[in-house]
Amino acid sequence: MLNTSFKEKVYAIVSQIPLGQVLSYQEVAKLAGSPRAYRAVGNLMHNNPDPKNIPCHRVVASQNKLGGYAWGTLAKIKKLQAEGWQIKGNQLSK
């Protein structure tokens, strides 16, 4: 990705997370080339301009913890459950 901004890299990575899979904020940051920028990834997910094509609900906190969601935690839980995830408390499992 020549001359691609961090933001563009993050949105490109997240747009390719397959249905039923998740990545952590830290994994996305690492794949985008800035492993310590996981908070920036969270901020970008919160401001996602295209949630239909950039499935930010598939980005979770470390150790498969739920993390936040701009449209509310309940909406994130429903989307992840529809993709086969089980959520107990704040923890995702298959």
C-alpha positions as CSV (number, residue, x, y, z in Angstrom):
1,M,0.0,0.0,0.0
2,L,2.2,2.8,-1.3
3,N,1.5,6.2,0.3
4,T,-1.6,4.9,2.0
5,S,-2.6,6.6,5.2
6,F,-3.0,4.6,8.5
7,K,-6.7,5.3,8.3
8,E,-7.0,3.9,4.8
9,K,-5.0,0.8,5.8
10,V,-7.2,0.2,8.9
11,Y,-10.4,0.5,6.9
12,A,-9.1,-1.8,4.2
13,I,-8.0,-4.4,6.8
14,V,-11.4,-4.3,8.6
15,S,-13.3,-4.4,5.3
16,Q,-11.7,-7.8,4.7
17,I,-12.5,-9.5,8.1
18,P,-14.7,-12.5,7.0
19,L,-18.2,-13.1,8.3
20,G,-18.0,-14.9,11.7
21,Q,-14.4,-13.8,12.4
22,V,-13.0,-11.0,14.5
23,L,-9.7,-9.2,15.0
24,S,-8.6,-7.2,18.0
25,Y,-7.9,-3.5,17.9
26,Q,-4.2,-4.4,18.4
27,E,-4.2,-7.0,15.6
28,V,-5.6,-4.4,13.2
29,A,-3.0,-1.8,14.3
30,K,-0.2,-4.4,13.8
31,L,-1.5,-5.3,10.3
32,A,-1.7,-1.6,9.5
33,G,2.0,-1.2,10.4
34,S,1.6,0.6,13.7
35,P,1.3,-2.1,16.4
36,R,1.0,0.4,19.3
37,A,-1.8,2.4,17.6
38,Y,-4.7,0.2,18.9
39,R,-6.5,3.2,20.5
40,A,-6.3,5.0,17.1
41,V,-7.9,1.9,15.6
42,G,-10.7,2.1,18.2
43,N,-11.2,5.8,17.3
44,L,-11.4,5.0,13.6
45,M,-14.0,2.3,14.3
46,H,-16.1,4.7,16.3
47,N,-16.0,7.1,13.3
48,N,-16.5,4.5,10.6
49,P,-18.0,6.3,7.6
50,D,-19.2,3.1,5.9
51,P,-20.4,0.4,8.4
52,K,-22.0,-1.6,5.6
53,N,-18.7,-2.2,3.9
54,I,-16.4,-1.8,6.9
55,P,-17.7,-4.2,9.5
56,C,-16.4,-2.5,12.6
57,H,-18.5,-4.7,14.9
58,R,-15.9,-7.5,14.0
59,V,-13.1,-5.5,15.8
60,V,-13.0,-6.5,19.5
61,A,-10.8,-5.9,22.5
62,S,-7.9,-8.2,23.3
63,Q,-8.6,-11.7,24.4
64,N,-11.9,-11.7,22.6
65,K,-13.5,-9.2,24.9
66,L,-16.4,-7.3,23.4
67,G,-15.0,-3.7,23.3
68,G,-17.1,-0.7,22.3
69,Y,-19.4,0.1,19.4
70,A,-20.6,3.4,18.1
71,W,-24.2,2.2,17.8
72,G,-24.2,0.6,21.3
73,T,-23.0,-2.6,22.9
74,L,-26.4,-4.3,22.4
75,A,-26.2,-3.7,18.6
76,K,-22.7,-5.1,18.5
77,I,-23.8,-8.2,20.5
78,K,-26.7,-8.8,18.2
79,K,-24.5,-8.6,15.1
80,L,-21.8,-10.9,16.5
81,Q,-24.4,-13.4,17.7
82,A,-26.0,-13.4,14.2
83,E,-22.5,-14.4,12.9
84,G,-22.2,-17.3,15.3
85,W,-20.5,-15.8,18.4
86,Q,-21.7,-16.5,21.9
87,I,-21.3,-13.7,24.4
88,K,-21.1,-14.3,28.1
89,G,-20.6,-11.1,30.1
90,N,-18.0,-9.3,28.1
91,Q,-16.4,-12.4,26.5
92,L,-16.8,-13.8,23.0
93,S,-16.6,-17.5,22.2
94,K,-17.6,-19.8,19.3
